[in-house]
Amino acid sequence: MQKPENQSGNIKATGIVAQPVSVTRKMAASLPGLRELAVSKGLKMHHLGAGYPHPEVTDPRKFLTHKTRYYQHLADKEGINDAEQLPEYLRESYSYTDTLGPKSVREKFSQVYGADWNVKMDPDLLVPTVGATGGISLLCSLFERSGEPLAFITDAPTYAGFLARASLGHQTKIYSVEMDAEGPLIASLRSQIEQARADGRFVPFYYTVPDGHNPAGFSFSQARRESILAVMREYGLLVVEDAPYIYINYAEEAERPESFLSMAPKQSVHLFTGSKIGFPGPRVGFLYSEAVMDISGGETASLRDLVVTEASSDILFQNPEALYGLEALLHDENMVLRASLWPVAEDKLAVYRENRQIMLDGFERELGKYPDKFTWTHPGAGFFTVFSFQDDSVVCDEGFVSDLASNYGIVVIPMYPFYPDDAKSRNPKAGLNELRLSFCFSESQGEARRNDLKESVQAFCDAVKKLSDIY
Ligand SMILES: Cc1ncc(COP(=O)(O)O)c(C=O)c1O
């Protein structure tokens, strides 16, 4: 009898390397067990870990009413008064659509978003994506297509979703850049690009989150943005601006730094998502770039065309209903196209601004007198602050955060997994004195939300004082 080639009986896929589960997924998976343990000890759970939009600002019911009114408005505009007649938006919403989605959504979005960010956007250059996640994925797969060794430059620490997607490509190596309080260190940004090229890798872009950096918990200064752009121009790289928190912004209008989109649309790729200004469920996003690329065979192509080809062999058909939902959001209660999305953001910001202040005030009150022991970032945008222990005695590893959950009921995310491997090899302790604390999510609303967050901040401060031998 012939010996079976495959003894295990399993399908052979030996080229595939298993990827580690992301820390946020791991934490989410372990939460029910930790919650049970905490509850069995009579502890209340304090959510300072989850990076989810707050339920108080993501109740879809008001939006659904508005959307229904907007759809009626579209039908009225078409002059439909026969109940049997199918309005165009409805036919289109449930049909196969173009890879670029309905044109009206792109036209209206480019008008409103362009006005907010001071840039004349071309609606034909807007490529719909499945959230910002979809934009990251399209870009990675576009550059992976050639099969050549790649280097993606990013921050240390960087967004876990980017790390997860970028590390799927076997030919890709991450070259990371440490940051100070203003953004990435420019000398390191330069030397990492040079090192990657010296290593024989093609370097297409530097990926970052300049507003409300996840997980670093701060926004880049205007001066640093300009220095980054100068490096991008010098070396001929794109800056990929992942912008989920661009409207979740706590800076005064006059003090808001400019986006790379408005500073240099030809040198940047901007990733918009509806997840934070609207809702994460519908998975709406746009990739926008005016970049032109020199490609194989001495030809040139717009990045937009390259990405559309990529998208049409990936998602192929967008979800038109979800995109029409975004179009509804772009209209006010009188069905007039908004001049700006800031009033929409303000509904959400009211909650996040208050939560951020509760957390920062609590830290200042309880821990402000121990600057040699604890520091934390003051986020200009976004959902997170990074809390750092200044002495080496506290090590924020997986065991530390599990103990914090099971002994104190406090859920936080450790920072070390957000540091790419090369950053850990430069500094094996990278992130091990830091925690990512979020102020965006709790289970309660209104006054109960405020009280719960105050309690959580107090519980956290008490715990870290105890762990640092301060009584
Ligand atoms: C920096 C960053 N990029 C992308 C995402 C994912 O966004 P989306 O829901 O649009 O895929 C998040 C979500 O938390 C994020 O923080």
The ligand as an ORCA input file, in Angstrom:
! r2SCAN-3c Opt
* xyz 0 1
  C      -5.453     54.607     14.429
  C      -6.626     53.793     14.024
  N      -6.754     53.392     12.759
  C      -7.803     52.670     12.346
  C      -8.797     52.300     13.225
  C      -9.919     51.438     12.735
  O     -10.867     52.230     12.174
  P     -12.058     51.690     11.272
  O     -13.190     51.377     12.177
  O     -12.344     52.845     10.411
  O     -11.583     50.521     10.508
  C      -8.725     52.693     14.555
  C      -9.787     52.290     15.488
  O      -9.721     52.319     16.644
  C      -7.606     53.460     14.968
  O      -7.472     53.863     16.225
*
